[in-house]
Amino acid sequence: MKLPVDGVQAFVLIAELGSYRRAAESLGLTQTALTRRIQKLEAFLGAVLLDRTTRTVRLSPVGREFLPLATRLIGDFTHGVERLRTTSRLGIGDVTVATVQSIAFRRMPAVLQAYARDHPQNRVQILERSGALVTEAVRKGEADFGIHIQQEADPDLVEDRLVRDPFVLICHPGHALAGRREVRWTDLSGTDLVTLGGASGNRPRVEAQLRAVGLPPRGRFVVESTPTALALVSAGIGAAILPAALKGAAPRDDLIEILLTEPVIHRTISLVRRRNTSLTPAAALFYDALKSEIKVF
């Protein structure tokens, strides 16, 4: 038998008010229902807690000994419940998000700025991962949810599509292709390219397309993160093949984006979370903020 907490609550209230009737009214119960709660508690403890006559109710010797413990128990329980309700209502808590680096670098700052303003008491941890490592962090519970390049359907995960980005050529204003609005993949012949390697989720699509037009699948410079690729381009070391920035904005003030065509290929970014697992209030608020800020589908 488990500790009947409602019986403990009833016992403390009777001790405080000195009356079954007033305790029953306070709890919104009949005196019969209140008596049953006390009887269950006494059965659990194996001792009489209250000596009751037709006119009076007094604590038994065991009841006097139990009262301080019961009072602390109900006080701690009530305080804990109120704190939990406040946390849920205000969305207080820590959030851990796993994300591909391009989203962390280009799109996360604006969302974080607004979230931090609205929820100054919350801490957000960003786990920058490549490709399937985002999904793995979510699956293992290392992150509340993730932002990754959409993959094949997984029965253990739920995905919400956010945005579909075309791939672009990013170059310095002084680059030979900088004045063009569009660049065909075949036009990249002879260009020193910066491409993503390692576990990048973009790598398979880019390498497959370069092979399809008869170009080497890997650029002259291969890096593992978007910031590094942009730094090389900014220094005039080649041009990078990356997904387009949000809403057509340049990835950096000193760089230019040019749409890659014939064909235009895309990558789809999705939020991913564990199926049949609820997000904490704090994580749910951040999840919704990301959907609202980034979602274009």
C-alpha positions as CSV (number, residue, x, y, z in Angstrom):
1,M,0.0,0.0,0.0
2,K,1.3,3.5,-0.9
3,L,1.3,6.4,1.5
4,P,-2.2,8.0,1.2
5,V,-1.1,11.6,0.8
6,D,-4.7,12.8,0.8
7,G,-5.1,11.2,4.2
8,V,-2.1,13.0,5.5
9,Q,-3.5,16.3,4.2
10,A,-6.8,15.5,5.9
11,F,-5.1,14.6,9.2
12,V,-3.1,17.9,9.2
13,L,-6.2,20.0,8.5
14,I,-8.2,18.3,11.3
15,A,-5.3,18.9,13.7
16,E,-5.2,22.6,12.7
17,L,-9.0,23.2,12.8
18,G,-9.8,20.9,15.6
19,S,-13.0,19.7,13.8
20,Y,-13.9,17.1,11.3
21,R,-16.8,19.2,10.1
22,R,-14.6,22.3,9.4
23,A,-11.9,20.2,7.8
24,A,-14.5,18.5,5.5
25,E,-15.9,21.9,4.5
26,S,-12.4,23.2,3.8
27,L,-11.6,20.2,1.5
28,G,-15.1,20.2,-0.1
29,L,-15.8,16.7,1.2
30,T,-18.5,15.0,3.2
31,Q,-17.5,14.0,6.7
32,T,-18.0,10.4,5.7
33,A,-15.4,10.8,2.9
34,L,-13.0,12.6,5.2
35,T,-13.4,9.8,7.8
36,R,-12.5,7.2,5.1
37,R,-9.3,9.1,4.3
38,I,-8.3,9.1,7.9
39,Q,-9.1,5.4,8.3
40,K,-6.9,4.6,5.2
41,L,-4.0,6.5,6.7
42,E,-4.4,4.8,10.1
43,A,-4.5,1.4,8.4
44,F,-1.3,2.3,6.5
45,L,0.4,3.4,9.7
46,G,-1.1,0.6,11.8
47,A,-2.0,3.1,14.5
48,V,-4.8,5.4,15.7
49,L,-4.1,9.1,15.0
50,L,-7.2,10.7,16.3
51,D,-9.4,10.0,19.3
52,R,-12.9,11.2,18.4
53,T,-16.1,11.5,20.4
54,T,-19.5,12.9,19.5
55,R,-18.3,16.4,20.6
56,T,-14.5,16.4,20.5
57,V,-11.5,15.3,18.4
58,R,-8.1,15.0,20.0
59,L,-4.7,13.7,18.7
60,S,-3.7,10.4,20.0
61,P,-0.2,9.9,21.4
62,V,0.9,8.5,18.0
63,G,-1.0,11.4,16.3
64,R,1.0,14.0,18.3
65,E,4.2,12.3,17.3
66,F,3.2,12.1,13.7
67,L,1.9,15.6,13.3
68,P,5.3,17.5,12.8
69,L,6.3,15.0,10.1
70,A,2.9,15.2,8.4
71,T,3.0,19.0,8.5
72,R,6.5,19.0,6.8
73,L,5.4,16.4,4.3
74,I,2.3,18.4,3.2
75,G,4.3,21.7,3.2
76,D,7.0,20.3,1.0
77,F,4.5,18.7,-1.3
78,T,2.5,21.9,-1.7
79,H,5.6,24.0,-2.2
80,G,6.9,21.5,-4.8
81,V,3.6,21.5,-6.7
82,E,3.3,25.3,-6.8
83,R,6.9,25.6,-8.0
84,L,6.2,23.0,-10.7
85,R,3.0,24.9,-11.8
86,T,5.0,28.2,-11.9
87,T,7.7,26.5,-14.0
88,S,5.2,25.1,-16.4
89,R,3.2,28.3,-16.7
90,L,6.3,30.6,-17.3
91,G,8.3,28.0,-19.3
92,I,11.2,28.1,-16.8
93,G,14.0,25.7,-17.4
94,D,17.1,24.7,-19.4
95,V,17.0,23.8,-23.0
96,T,19.5,21.7,-25.0
97,V,19.3,21.9,-28.8
98,A,21.4,19.9,-31.3
99,T,21.8,21.7,-34.6
100,V,23.7,21.6,-37.9
101,Q,26.4,24.3,-37.9
102,S,24.9,26.4,-40.7
103,I,21.7,27.0,-38.7
104,A,23.6,27.8,-35.6
105,F,25.8,30.3,-37.5
106,R,23.2,32.0,-39.7
107,R,19.8,31.6,-38.2
108,M,20.0,30.8,-34.5
109,P,21.2,34.2,-33.2
110,A,18.0,36.1,-34.1
111,V,15.8,33.4,-32.4
112,L,18.1,33.2,-29.3
113,Q,18.0,37.0,-29.0
114,A,14.2,37.1,-28.8
115,Y,14.0,34.0,-26.6
116,A,16.6,35.4,-24.1
117,R,14.6,38.6,-23.9
118,D,11.3,36.9,-23.2
119,H,12.8,34.2,-20.9
120,P,15.8,35.7,-19.1
121,Q,15.9,33.0,-16.5
122,N,16.4,30.1,-19.0
123,R,19.7,28.7,-20.2
124,V,20.1,27.4,-23.7
125,Q,22.8,24.9,-24.6
126,I,23.6,24.6,-28.3
127,L,25.2,21.3,-29.5
128,E,26.7,21.9,-32.9
129,R,26.7,18.6,-34.8
130,S,27.2,17.5,-38.4
131,G,24.7,15.5,-40.4
132,A,23.3,12.4,-38.7
133,L,25.0,13.3,-35.4
134,V,22.2,15.8,-34.7
135,T,19.6,12.9,-35.0
136,E,21.8,10.7,-32.8
137,A,21.9,13.4,-30.1
138,V,18.1,13.6,-30.1
139,R,17.7,9.9,-30.2
140,K,20.0,9.4,-27.2
141,G,18.3,12.1,-25.2
142,E,21.4,14.3,-25.2
143,A,19.3,17.1,-26.7
144,D,15.6,18.0,-26.2
145,F,15.2,18.4,-29.9
146,G,17.4,19.0,-33.0
147,I,17.6,21.0,-36.2
148,H,18.9,18.9,-39.0
149,I,18.9,18.2,-42.7
150,Q,15.8,16.1,-43.4
151,Q,16.4,12.4,-43.7
152,E,14.3,9.4,-44.5
153,A,11.4,8.8,-42.1
154,D,12.3,7.3,-38.8
155,P,9.6,5.6,-36.7
156,D,11.2,6.8,-33.4
157,L,11.3,10.5,-34.4
158,V,8.9,13.3,-35.5
159,E,10.0,15.9,-38.0
160,D,8.6,19.4,-38.7
161,R,9.9,20.9,-41.9
162,L,11.1,24.4,-41.6
163,V,12.8,25.6,-44.8
164,R,13.9,24.4,-48.2
165,D,17.2,26.1,-49.2
166,P,18.7,26.1,-52.7
167,F,22.5,25.6,-53.0
168,V,24.4,28.7,-54.0
169,L,27.9,29.8,-54.8
170,I,29.4,32.2,-52.3
171,C,32.2,34.3,-53.4
172,H,34.2,37.5,-52.8
173,P,33.1,40.6,-54.7
174,G,36.3,40.5,-56.6
175,H,35.8,36.9,-57.9
176,A,35.4,36.4,-61.6
177,L,31.8,35.1,-61.2
178,A,30.7,37.8,-58.7
179,G,28.8,39.9,-61.3
180,R,26.4,37.1,-62.3
181,R,22.9,36.5,-61.0
182,E,23.0,32.8,-61.7
183,V,25.8,30.3,-62.3
184,R,25.4,26.9,-63.9
185,W,27.1,23.9,-62.2
186,T,29.1,23.4,-65.4
187,D,30.4,27.0,-65.2
188,L,32.3,26.0,-62.0
189,S,35.0,24.3,-64.1
190,G,38.3,25.9,-63.4
191,T,37.0,27.6,-60.2
192,D,38.8,26.8,-56.9
193,L,36.0,25.5,-54.8
194,V,35.5,25.2,-51.0
195,T,33.3,22.3,-50.1
196,L,32.2,20.7,-46.9
197,G,33.6,17.4,-45.9
198,G,33.4,15.2,-42.8
199,A,30.0,14.3,-41.6
200,S,28.2,17.3,-43.3
201,G,24.7,16.4,-44.3
202,N,25.1,18.6,-47.4
203,R,28.1,16.7,-48.6
204,P,26.3,13.8,-50.5
205,R,24.1,16.1,-52.5
206,V,26.9,18.5,-53.5
207,E,29.3,15.8,-54.4
208,A,26.7,13.9,-56.4
209,Q,25.9,17.0,-58.4
210,L,29.5,17.8,-59.1
211,R,30.0,14.3,-60.4
212,A,26.9,14.6,-62.6
213,V,28.4,17.6,-64.5
214,G,31.8,16.0,-64.8
215,L,33.6,17.9,-62.1
216,P,35.7,16.5,-59.2
217,P,33.3,15.7,-56.3
218,R,35.5,17.5,-53.7
219,G,36.7,21.0,-54.0
220,R,40.3,22.1,-53.8
221,F,39.7,23.2,-50.2
222,V,37.6,20.8,-48.0
223,V,36.5,22.1,-44.6
224,E,34.1,20.8,-41.9
225,S,32.2,23.9,-40.9
226,T,30.3,26.7,-42.6
227,P,32.2,29.5,-40.7
228,T,35.5,28.1,-41.9
229,A,34.3,27.9,-45.5
230,L,33.1,31.6,-45.3
231,A,36.4,32.7,-43.7
232,L,38.3,31.2,-46.7
233,V,36.0,32.8,-49.2
234,S,36.3,36.1,-47.4
235,A,40.1,35.8,-47.7
236,G,39.8,35.3,-51.4
237,I,40.7,31.6,-51.3
238,G,38.2,30.1,-53.7
239,A,34.3,30.1,-53.7
240,A,32.1,28.0,-51.5
241,I,29.2,25.8,-52.3
242,L,26.7,26.2,-49.5
243,P,22.9,26.4,-48.8
244,A,21.5,29.9,-49.3
245,A,21.1,32.2,-46.3
246,L,17.8,33.0,-44.8
247,K,15.4,35.0,-47.0
248,G,18.2,35.7,-49.5
249,A,20.3,37.7,-47.1
250,A,24.1,37.6,-47.8
251,P,25.9,35.3,-45.4
252,R,28.4,38.1,-44.6
253,D,28.5,41.7,-45.6
254,D,31.7,41.2,-47.6
255,L,30.4,38.2,-49.6
256,I,28.0,37.5,-52.4
257,E,25.5,34.7,-53.0
258,I,24.8,33.4,-56.6
259,L,22.1,30.8,-57.3
260,L,23.5,27.6,-58.8
261,T,21.2,26.4,-61.6
262,E,20.8,23.7,-64.2
263,P,19.7,22.1,-62.0
264,V,18.7,24.0,-58.8
265,I,19.1,21.6,-55.9
266,H,17.9,22.0,-52.4
267,R,18.4,20.8,-48.9
268,T,15.4,20.7,-46.4
269,I,15.9,21.7,-42.8
270,S,13.6,20.2,-40.2
271,L,13.1,20.2,-36.5
272,V,13.3,16.7,-35.0
273,R,12.2,15.4,-31.7
274,R,11.5,12.0,-30.1
275,R,8.1,10.5,-30.8
276,N,5.8,10.0,-27.9
277,T,8.0,12.1,-25.6
278,S,6.8,15.5,-24.5
279,L,9.0,18.5,-24.5
280,T,9.6,20.5,-21.3
281,P,7.7,23.8,-21.2
282,A,11.0,25.7,-21.7
283,A,12.0,23.5,-24.7
284,A,8.5,23.7,-26.2
285,L,8.6,27.5,-26.1
286,F,12.0,27.5,-27.9
287,Y,10.8,24.9,-30.4
288,D,7.8,27.0,-31.3
289,A,10.0,30.1,-31.5
290,L,12.2,28.4,-34.1
291,K,9.2,27.3,-36.1
292,S,7.7,30.8,-36.1
293,E,11.0,32.5,-37.0
294,I,12.4,30.1,-39.6
295,K,9.4,28.1,-41.1
296,V,8.6,29.0,-44.7
297,F,6.8,25.8,-45.8
